Amino acid sequence: MSISKFDTTAQEEADEKAEGVRQLVCFRLAEGSYALDIKFVREINRLTNVTTIPTAPDFVEGIINLRGSIVPVVNLGLRFGLAKTEHSKDARVVVIESNGRTLGMLVDEVSEVLRLSGAEIEPADNMVSSGIDVDFVDGVGKVGERLILLLAPDKLFTEEEQATLDKIAKG
């Protein structure tokens, strides 16, 4: 399964901006629910043929060939300090673009695409400690009783880690 750029009409985008609605790609890591703003998501792919790099940081799963480009794949669970788990058939690589960089993020499962209004999203500074560095989090979405951590992709890695990922992408 590969999901490429999600299509929204210009009118839908204008309506969402006017209402403060954010469209999010939701996924699961361990028992937690997380999301990324859809504007960062390039595509979603099944986990296949990841080439490991022995000298890479522990959270780097390896690299993939994405239509001729080398893309580093990060195990997001390990990046957050969660326990390493076996990859199921539901595991996906969410390919994102942020700050001019392309990166694959390995997640346990992509669950849905949903829209949340500004009223359904609390700022990250109101967050109770969740074990994840609050700097990674852009907000907390509320869907019924469920809480979803909205990630800030440009803040997931330190400058040093980003330099390492850039080096890996260049081969």
HELIX and SHEET records of a PDB file:
HELIX    1   1 ALA A   10  GLU A   19  1                                  10    
HELIX    2   2 ILE A   38  PHE A   40  5                                   3    
HELIX    3   3 LEU A   76  ARG A   79  1                                   4    
HELIX    4   4 GLY A  118  GLU A  120  5                                   3    
HELIX    5   5 ALA A  124  ASN A  126  5                                   3    
HELIX    6   6 VAL A  134  PHE A  136  5                                   3    
HELIX    7   7 PRO A  153  LYS A  155  5                                   3    
HELIX    8   8 GLU A  159  LYS A  170  1                                  12    
SHEET    1   A 6 SER A   2  SER A   4  0                                        
SHEET    2   A 6 VAL A  41  ARG A  46 -1                                        
SHEET    3   A 6 ARG A  92  SER A  98 -1                                        
SHEET    4   A 6 ARG A 101  VAL A 107 -1                                        
SHEET    5   A 6 SER A  69  ASN A  75  1                                        
SHEET    6   A 6 VAL A  60  LEU A  66 -1                                        
SHEET    1   B 6 GLU A 109  LEU A 116  0                                        
SHEET    2   B 6 ARG A  22  LEU A  29 -1                                        
SHEET    3   B 6 GLY A  32  ASP A  37 -1                                        
SHEET    4   B 6 ARG A 146  LEU A 151  1                                        
SHEET    5   B 6 VAL A 137  VAL A 143 -1                                        
SHEET    6   B 6 ILE A 121  GLU A 122 -1                                        
END                                                                             
